[in-house]
Amino acid sequence: MPGGFDQEWGQLRADAADRRVDMRLNGTGAPAGPTAPGGSATFASTPAEKSATADTIQNELEPRTRTATEHADEATNTAVKGFEGWDTAPGLKKVAETWDGQVKALMGRLGAEKVQLRGTFGLVVRNDIGLTGSDRSAGRASTGFRGSRC
């Protein structure tokens, strides 16, 4: 059938473009937020929420990632031994090296996120105090008064 594929492909692309795409997490829609349609213009989270997220990284994500890495390393090492003398063994070693590098990067990222979450509140407070202090000094300087009248 001439043009059948092109016609069908064009129809499928048009249908896909017409569909509304939603992101679902655990069977629910993504929560409204500052970047979500209908979300609030205020972006905020409490220090307790940041601390809870940092705790989740420390107590769940980091340990589970280490456990998964150790399991994968053991399985890969066993496979490398099983394929010794075959071209597959060096390939598996290369895959293991790449995996270890990616895991190291992931663990570094998780650690950095955890530190940043724990430090955000203090940073905001220090910035607020700094801005308040600079507002006061800027206010004095802008008045032109330095203890005497001209």
N, C-alpha and C positions, 0 to 999 in steps of 0.2 A: 504494500500500500504506500504509494509515493507521499512523502511529507508526513506520514503517520507519526513517526517519532517526534519530529520537530513540532508538530501540532500538539501532541500529547504533552511534551516537555513544556511548551509555552503555557498550556492550560494549568499544569501543575505549578509552575512558577507564579502565575497570576493568582491561583488559589492560595499559595503560601504567603504572598504579599498581603492578601486580604485578611489573613488570620491575625487575631490579637495574640500576642505572646506574653505569657505571665511567668514569673519565676515562682516556684513553689518550694518551700522548705518544710519538711515533715508534714506534707499534705495541707499546709496552710499557705495563704498568700503572703507575700513579703509585707512587712509592717510599713505603715505610712511613715514617711520621714521627710527631711528637707528636700531630698531629690526625688521622692516618689510623688506621683500625681495626687493632689488632694492632701499632701502632707503639710506639716507645720513649717513655717519659715524659721523657727527656732531650732537650733541644733544643740542639744545638751544631753549630758549624762552626768549622773551624780558621782562623787568620789567613791561611794559604796559600789556602784555598778562597775566602775573602772577597776576597783580592787577585786571584785568578784570575777571579772574577766581575767585579770592577771593570775588569780588563784586557779582558775580553770586551766590556763596555760601551764602553770607550774605543777598542778596536781594531776592533770589528766593528759593533756596533749604531749608535753615533754616526755613523761614516763612511757606512755603508750607508743610514742614514736621510737624511743630507744628500744623498747621490747620488740617492736616490729622489725627494726633494723637488725637486732641481734638474731632474730629468727631467720630473716632473709640471708644474713651472712652465713649462718650455719648451713642452711639449705644449699646455698651457692657453693660453699666450700666442699660439701659432700658431693655435689654434682661435678665440680672441677676434678676431684679425686677419681670419680667414676669414669670421667672422660679422659683421664691421663693418657698421653700418647696419641690422642686424636686432636685434630685442629679445633675442635669445639672447646677444649680446655682453656687455651689462651683467650678465646672470645669471651668465655664466661668470666675469666679474670678481669678482662677489660670492662665488662658490664658491671662487675662488682666494684671496681675502682670508680666508675662513673656514679654508681648508686651511692657509694660512701661520700663522694663529693657533694652530691645533691642533698643527702641527709645532713651533712655538716652545714650546708647553707641554710637548710630549713630550720635546724636547731638554733643556728645563729639568729635567724629572723624571729623565731618564737621568743628567744631570750631578749632580743631587742624590743619587741612589742611589749613584753611583760614589764621591762624596765621603764619604757615610755609610759605605759598605763599607770604604773605606780608613781611616776614622777610628774605626771600632768597636773595634778591638783596643786602641788607645791609650786610649779612653774606659773600657773594661772594666778595664784595668790601673790607670788613675788612680782609678777608683771603688774597686777592691780596696785600693789603698794608702790611700785616704781612709777606708775602713771600718776597716781595720786600725788606723790612727792613732786614729780616734774610739773604737774598742773599748778601746784602751789607756788613753786619757784618761778614758773612762767608767769603766773598772775602777778607776782611782786615785780618782776622785771618789766612787765608790760605797762604797769601803772606809771613808771618813771620816777617813783618816790624811792629814795635811798636814805631816808631818815631826815632829810631836810627839804624845805620848800624853796623853789626858785621863783 
